[in-house]
Amino acid sequence: MGESVVVVSVVRGRDLRVVQKLGVQDPYVVLRLGTSAPRRSETHDNGGTTPIWHCTETFTDVPSPLPVLQIDIMNNNWLRDKPIGICDIDLNDVFRRVSVAEAWFPVKFEGARCGDLHVKLQRPSPSPRTRATSSSSSTNNTVLGSIANVHSAVAIAELRDENARLRSELAQLRRLLPQQTFLHAPSYMADIPIVSSASDLQQLQPIGTGAHGTVYRGLYKNDLVAIKCLDQVEDLTTFHREVSAMFKLQSQHTVQLLAMADLDTNQPKIVMPYMVHGDLRTHLDKCRANERTGCTLPHQAIAVAVAAALVDLHKCNVIHRDLKPQNVLLSTDNLVQVADFGIARENGLRSKTADMGTPFYMAPEATSTNHYGTEVDVYALGVLLTELDTNMRPYSEDCPNEYALILQVSEGRRPLLSLTCPLWYYELAHKCMAADPIDRPTAAQVHKCLSLHAGPYTTTTSGVPIVAATDVPFVRQLAPSTELARHGSSPVVLKTVAPVLADARAYERHLGNLFALGASPHLVRLCGVIGGASSKLVLEFLDGGDLVTCLAQPEPRRRVSKVDIATGLTRGLDALHAQGIMHGHLDAKHVFFTTSGVLKLASFKFAPTCTFADDVFALGKLLAHVDAAYTRSSAQDPVLAFIIQRCCANEPSARPSTADLVACLEAA
C-alpha cells in the first residue's frame, strides 16, 4: 500500500449557523486526517457567518486508501469553544479522476446542514522515479527529488492562498477604515459634500435633543434641512460612525447624508433632509390623544417601511442597535425613513454592548454579552410592532425601572398587544421578540409577512407603493395602453407596460429607482403600482400637453422658450443617467408640461437596448427639431447649435455626457 501527500486549504465559510444561543462570532477550523495530528487554523475574529481563513496544511505519509478528511468548525468563546458543525470529505471520491479539486462542501451538525466550506484539495503526483539500481544513493536521490517537487507545488499553492488572503484582508480594512477617523479617510469618502462657505448653511431653531447631540432646523443652499450637531468633542467616534453608516447606505428607507460641516471644530455637523411630520414617537402620542397628525399612513404600512429599512441595513452588514419610534421619521408623500446611526455598527465589531440602545427595545442577549448580530434589530422591531398596535409605550402599564426591566425581559416578559390585534400580527411580534435569536425571523421575512397582510397601502420589495385598483377609478381612455383615472382628489395616469426584464428582482429594482427619481422636477413621478402587479403603473398626470402640441402652436402662443425646453430636456435626461437608467425612447410625444410650463420626461424603457450615447444622440435630434421650430421667426441660438452638433456626432465616444451638457447650458 502506497503513501501520499495531500494538501488541504480551507479558504472560507458561508451561511454558518449554530443552534447555540450566542450564534456565530469568532470561528476557526480544525483539520483531522487519519493518524496525523489535528491542525488548527487562526481564529477569524468577528468573522461571523462568512469567515475567511485561508488555512493551508500539508499532510504527508497519508495511507492508501485515503482516510476521510474531517474539518471541525468551532466558535471561539471566552468560556468554552462551541462546535458549529463538521465537514466530512471523502478524499478517495474526490481524487478518483483529478489530482486538484476546489469546491463548496456542506457543513452538518447532528445531520442538519448548517453552512458550507470552500475547500481546495491537492494530491501532488510524484515525479517519475529512476529505474531501481543496486545503489542505495540513487534511490535516496530519487526520493528526495520527489519530495522537493511536492514541496515546490505546496509552496506555490501557499503563495497563491496567501496573496488571496492579503487581498481579502485589505478589502476588509478598507471597509472598516471609515469607522476610525476622518484624518486619514479613504478616497471614496471624498465624495461626501463638505460645507465650505458659511453662507451655504444656516442653523435655525432646535427641534430635538438626543444622547449624542442636538438636531436643528436649518437651510442648506436655501433648502430646508435638519442639522445634527454633536455637543461634545469626545463624541467624535460617534460622529465618524454615523457618517460612515449613512454614507454606505443608499436606501430610500433610511435618511440620506446631504453634507458635513465644521469638521475642524468641536461641533461637527451632519446635514440631512428635513422630515416635515417629525418622528413616530410624536405621531403615536398624538394618535393616542386623538389629535390630528400629518401622516395619513396606516400603522401597518409604517411597519412595512421600517422592516424594509432593516432589510437594507442588514444587507450592508450594519446593525442599527437603537431602533425606536424616536428614530423613525415621517414626511410628505407618505415617506417613512429610519434615522440616527450614532451607535450603528458593522456586524462583527467588538465592544458593542457599552453604547447599546434604549433598554425598552434591547434584546436579552444585548444586555448579557457582546456577541450578538442583526437579530437585536429584529427584536426592537417586534417591540415597535406592539406600539404600532396599541399607540402605547412599551411596559407603560407599570413603568419598571431600567434594571428591573432588563431582569424581567431576560425572564420572559414582553410588551402587551391589544385584544383586537389580528392573530398573525400577534404571532409575528412575538416571534420577533423570541428569547433565542435563532428563533427570530430575519428582517426580510418580517417585511414579507407584513407586506402580505398590510393591504393596499403597503409597498413592493423595492419600496414602490402598492395601490388597490378600487382606489383609482377609471375616467377615460387616453391611448391603447394609457388611462386617465383618479387617486383621491388628484388625476393620475394608469400605464400598462410589459415587464420584459427576465429577472423579476432586477425589474423590481428598476421600479424602485424610478420611484426614487420622483424628486426630480423634470421627470414624471411614479406614484405606485396597481395591486402589486408591476405591469400597471400609477403615474403623475400632467395637464399642460406634450411637446408635439407645444411646437405645433404659433410661436407667440408658446409659453416656454426654446432655451427652457433645452434645459428641461437635458436636466431630466441627466437625472436618469445619474441613476444608471437609459431613456431609450426620447422624442417630442414623450415630453410633457405642467400648467405652469414645467417640462417633464416620461415613458422610460424597462429593458433598454440603447446606451447613454444613444440617448444623447436622440437628445440632439430633438433639440434640433425644437430649434428649427423656434427659428422661423428668430435667429438660431449659437450655444444650442453647438450642443446639437456635439450630441449628433457620428462617433458615440465623441458625444458629451448629460452632466457636461447641463454645465454648458448653465454657463451660457
Beta strands, then each sheet from edge to edge (+ up, - down):
strand 1: 3-14
strand 2: 27-33
strand 3: 39-40
strand 4: 52-63
strand 5: 69-75
strand 6: 82-89
strand 7: 100-109
strand 8: 112-122
strand 9: 201-209
strand 10: 213-220
strand 11: 223-230
strand 12: 259-261
strand 13: 269-273
strand 14: 318-319
strand 15: 328-331
strand 16: 335-338
strand 17: 345-346
strand 18: 466-467
strand 19: 474-479
strand 20: 482-487
strand 21: 490-496
strand 22: 526-530
strand 23: 533-540
strand 24: 591-593
strand 25: 599-601
sheet 1: 4+ 1- 8+ 7-
sheet 2: 3+ 2- 5+ 6-
sheet 3: 9+ 10- 11+ 13- 12+
sheet 4: 14+ 17-
sheet 5: 15+ 16-
sheet 6: 18+ 22+ 23- 21+ 20- 19+
sheet 7: 24+ 25-
end
